[in-house]
Amino acid sequence: MNVRMMLTHAGFEIKMFFREIISVFFTFLLPAISFIFFGMMDGSQMYDGHNYIDTYIPGMVGIIIFSTAFFSIGMQVVMDREKGIYKRLRATPLTPLTVFVSIVAKGFFVIYFGALEIMLIAKFLFKGTLSDTIFDFYIAVTISALAFFACGFLIASFAKRMQTAMAISMVLMYPMMFLSGSTIPLSTLPKAMQILSNFIPMTYSVELMRKAWTGELWTSASIRPIAVLLGILIVGAFIGAKRFKWDN
């Protein structure tokens, strides 16, 4: 793989990302607005022994990961495939692997930038104290992102039309947001909803990032969310590799 070509194409993908208002809204504006809104509403409360910053930074980054994987990767790939972009790229020196790595690189850039955005809001708007284990937090973000990227490509494997990919993403967005602990602490939900949250992939992403944020990434408490996320990554990548096509 030509690294220079990959970086050039990744830069093009990032440029196109900022031209898609839907992607920018769900990735940067919605989490930031939610973080500010909930902070002004309940910023002084404690959640299961943790303050607002420790609880909601991982939650909002979870939304950013979901939005990037489903809207900026899954749906975008379907849209580009519909437009015949990948078919035209065959006439260029770009290989499918280069395009794939460029899309993943764009995803990581967007997620890392979005996480930084939320932390800057916490630091300067709410005067919060950031974690001493931010490097660990970014490791947890990376593991979560890989699992959700696999889900994004999985959607691109099954959805033939952009409308289908959008419908799937929108249907999944609400349980991911409200039953994963990213916007509402799980301990405040009814018992039935808490049980249901065990079947929501975002639950494990938020749990792992919260552990990393509070310095518990390298403890036994993180084994369960890491195992689930790696399982999602392996299964999603396997099925996606079997079904995914660059053109219809």
C-alpha positions as CSV (number, residue, x, y, z in Angstrom):
1,M,0.0,0.0,0.0
2,N,1.3,3.4,-1.0
3,V,1.2,5.5,2.3
4,R,1.4,8.8,0.5
5,M,-1.6,8.0,-1.6
6,M,-3.4,6.7,1.5
7,L,-2.8,10.0,3.3
8,T,-3.9,12.0,0.3
9,H,-7.1,10.1,0.0
10,A,-7.7,10.2,3.8
11,G,-7.3,14.0,3.5
12,F,-9.9,14.0,0.8
13,E,-12.3,11.9,2.9
14,I,-11.9,14.3,5.8
15,K,-12.5,17.3,3.5
16,M,-15.7,15.6,2.2
17,F,-16.8,14.8,5.8
18,F,-16.9,18.5,6.7
19,R,-19.1,19.2,3.7
20,E,-21.8,16.7,4.9
21,I,-23.9,18.7,7.3
22,I,-25.6,15.5,8.6
23,S,-22.3,13.9,9.6
24,V,-21.0,17.1,11.2
25,F,-24.2,17.6,13.1
26,F,-24.4,14.1,14.6
27,T,-20.7,13.9,15.2
28,F,-19.7,17.3,16.6
29,L,-22.8,19.4,17.3
30,L,-25.2,16.9,18.9
31,P,-22.7,15.5,21.5
32,A,-21.4,19.0,22.3
33,I,-24.9,20.5,22.7
34,S,-26.0,17.5,24.8
35,F,-22.9,17.8,27.0
36,I,-23.6,21.5,27.6
37,F,-27.3,20.9,28.1
38,F,-27.0,18.1,30.6
39,G,-24.1,19.9,32.4
40,M,-26.3,23.0,32.9
41,M,-29.2,20.8,34.1
42,D,-27.4,18.4,36.4
43,G,-23.8,19.3,36.4
44,S,-23.5,19.3,40.2
45,Q,-25.0,15.9,40.7
46,M,-23.0,12.7,41.4
47,Y,-23.7,9.6,39.4
48,D,-22.8,6.2,41.0
49,G,-19.9,7.9,42.9
50,H,-18.6,9.9,39.9
51,N,-19.1,13.6,39.0
52,Y,-20.6,14.9,35.8
53,I,-17.3,15.2,34.0
54,D,-16.2,11.6,34.8
55,T,-19.7,10.3,33.8
56,Y,-20.5,12.3,30.7
57,I,-17.3,12.7,28.8
58,P,-17.1,9.0,28.1
59,G,-20.9,9.0,27.3
60,M,-20.6,11.9,24.8
61,V,-17.5,10.3,23.1
62,G,-19.6,7.2,22.8
63,I,-22.2,9.1,20.8
64,I,-19.3,10.5,18.6
65,I,-18.0,7.0,18.0
66,F,-21.5,5.7,17.0
67,S,-22.2,8.7,14.7
68,T,-18.8,8.4,13.0
69,A,-19.1,4.6,12.4
70,F,-22.7,4.6,11.3
71,F,-23.2,8.0,9.5
72,S,-19.7,9.0,8.4
73,I,-18.5,5.5,7.4
74,G,-21.4,3.1,7.0
75,M,-23.9,5.5,5.3
76,Q,-21.1,7.4,3.5
77,V,-19.8,4.2,1.9
78,V,-23.3,3.3,0.7
79,M,-23.7,6.8,-0.7
80,D,-20.4,6.8,-2.5
81,R,-21.1,3.3,-3.9
82,E,-24.5,4.5,-5.2
83,K,-22.8,7.4,-6.9
84,G,-20.3,5.0,-8.6
85,I,-17.3,6.7,-6.9
86,Y,-15.6,3.4,-6.1
87,K,-16.1,2.2,-9.6
88,R,-14.4,5.3,-11.0
89,L,-11.6,4.8,-8.5
90,R,-10.7,1.6,-10.2
91,A,-9.3,3.6,-13.0
92,T,-6.8,5.2,-10.6
93,P,-3.7,3.7,-8.9
94,L,-5.8,3.5,-5.7
95,T,-6.3,0.0,-4.4
96,P,-9.4,-1.1,-2.4
97,L,-7.1,-1.6,0.6
98,T,-5.8,2.0,0.3
99,V,-9.4,3.3,0.1
100,F,-10.4,1.1,3.1
101,V,-7.5,2.3,5.3
102,S,-8.2,6.0,4.3
103,I,-11.8,5.6,5.4
104,V,-10.7,4.1,8.7
105,A,-8.1,6.9,9.1
106,K,-10.8,9.5,8.6
107,G,-12.9,7.8,11.2
108,F,-10.2,7.9,13.8
109,F,-9.3,11.6,13.0
110,V,-13.0,12.6,13.5
111,I,-13.4,10.6,16.7
112,Y,-10.1,11.9,18.3
113,F,-11.0,15.4,17.3
114,G,-14.5,15.0,18.7
115,A,-13.2,13.6,22.0
116,L,-10.9,16.6,22.2
117,E,-13.8,19.0,21.6
118,I,-15.8,17.5,24.5
119,M,-12.7,17.7,26.9
120,L,-12.1,21.3,26.0
121,I,-15.8,22.1,26.8
122,A,-15.4,20.3,30.1
123,K,-12.2,22.1,30.9
124,F,-13.0,25.7,29.9
125,L,-16.9,25.9,30.1
126,F,-17.4,23.8,33.2
127,K,-14.0,24.3,34.8
128,G,-13.7,20.5,35.2
129,T,-10.7,18.5,36.1
130,L,-9.7,16.1,33.4
131,S,-8.5,12.6,33.9
132,D,-4.9,11.8,34.7
133,T,-5.2,8.8,32.4
134,I,-6.1,10.4,29.1
135,F,-3.7,8.1,27.2
136,D,-5.6,5.1,28.6
137,F,-8.8,6.8,27.7
138,Y,-7.7,7.1,24.1
139,I,-6.8,3.4,24.1
140,A,-10.4,2.6,25.2
141,V,-11.7,5.0,22.5
142,T,-9.6,3.2,19.9
143,I,-10.9,-0.2,20.9
144,S,-14.5,1.1,20.9
145,A,-14.0,2.8,17.6
146,L,-12.7,-0.4,15.9
147,A,-15.7,-2.4,17.1
148,F,-18.1,0.2,15.8
149,F,-16.2,0.6,12.5
150,A,-16.9,-3.1,12.0
151,C,-20.6,-2.4,12.6
152,G,-20.5,0.5,10.1
153,F,-19.0,-1.6,7.4
154,L,-21.5,-4.3,8.2
155,I,-24.3,-1.9,7.5
156,A,-22.6,-0.9,4.3
157,S,-22.5,-4.6,3.4
158,F,-26.2,-5.2,3.8
159,A,-27.7,-1.8,2.7
160,K,-27.9,-1.3,-1.0
161,R,-29.3,2.2,-0.8
162,M,-28.5,5.3,1.3
163,Q,-32.1,5.5,2.6
164,T,-31.8,2.0,3.9
165,A,-28.5,2.7,5.7
166,M,-29.9,5.9,7.2
167,A,-33.0,4.1,8.4
168,I,-30.9,1.4,10.1
169,S,-28.7,4.0,11.7
170,M,-31.6,6.1,12.9
171,V,-33.4,3.1,14.4
172,L,-30.2,2.0,16.2
173,M,-29.3,5.5,17.4
174,Y,-32.0,5.9,20.0
175,P,-31.3,2.7,22.0
176,M,-27.6,3.4,21.7
177,M,-28.1,6.9,23.2
178,F,-30.7,6.2,25.9
179,L,-30.1,2.6,27.0
180,S,-26.3,2.6,27.1
181,G,-25.6,5.0,29.9
182,S,-24.2,7.6,27.5
183,T,-26.9,10.2,28.2
184,I,-28.9,8.7,31.1
185,P,-27.1,6.8,34.0
186,L,-28.1,3.2,33.9
187,S,-28.8,3.1,37.6
188,T,-31.7,5.6,37.1
189,L,-33.4,3.4,34.5
190,P,-36.1,0.8,35.4
191,K,-34.9,-2.7,36.0
192,A,-36.2,-4.0,32.7
193,M,-34.3,-1.3,30.8
194,Q,-31.1,-2.1,32.8
195,I,-31.4,-5.7,31.6
196,L,-32.0,-4.6,28.0
197,S,-28.9,-2.4,28.2
198,N,-26.8,-5.6,28.4
199,F,-27.7,-6.2,24.7
200,I,-26.7,-2.7,23.6
201,P,-23.1,-2.6,22.2
202,M,-22.7,1.0,23.2
203,T,-23.1,0.0,26.9
204,Y,-19.8,-1.8,26.8
205,S,-18.1,1.1,24.9
206,V,-19.2,3.6,27.5
207,E,-18.3,1.3,30.3
208,L,-14.8,0.7,29.0
209,M,-14.2,4.4,28.4
210,R,-15.5,5.3,31.9
211,K,-13.1,2.7,33.4
212,A,-10.2,4.2,31.4
213,W,-11.1,7.7,32.4
214,T,-11.1,6.8,36.1
215,G,-7.9,4.8,35.9
216,E,-9.3,1.3,35.8
217,L,-8.5,0.3,32.2
218,W,-5.8,-2.2,33.3
219,T,-7.9,-3.9,36.0
220,S,-10.2,-6.9,35.9
221,A,-13.2,-4.6,35.8
222,S,-12.4,-3.8,32.1
223,I,-12.2,-7.4,31.0
224,R,-15.9,-7.8,30.2
225,P,-16.3,-4.7,28.1
226,I,-13.0,-5.4,26.2
227,A,-14.1,-9.0,25.5
228,V,-17.5,-7.9,24.2
229,L,-16.1,-5.1,22.0
230,L,-13.4,-7.4,20.5
231,G,-16.1,-10.0,19.9
232,I,-18.2,-7.4,18.0
233,L,-15.1,-6.4,16.0
234,I,-14.2,-10.0,15.0
235,V,-17.8,-11.0,14.1
236,G,-18.5,-7.7,12.3
237,A,-15.2,-7.8,10.4
238,F,-15.7,-11.5,9.4
239,I,-19.3,-11.0,8.1
240,G,-18.5,-7.7,6.5
241,A,-15.5,-9.2,4.7
242,K,-17.7,-11.9,3.3
243,R,-20.5,-9.7,2.1
244,F,-18.9,-6.3,1.4
245,K,-18.7,-5.1,-2.2
246,W,-17.3,-1.8,-3.5
247,D,-20.0,-1.6,-6.2
248,N,-23.5,-2.8,-6.7
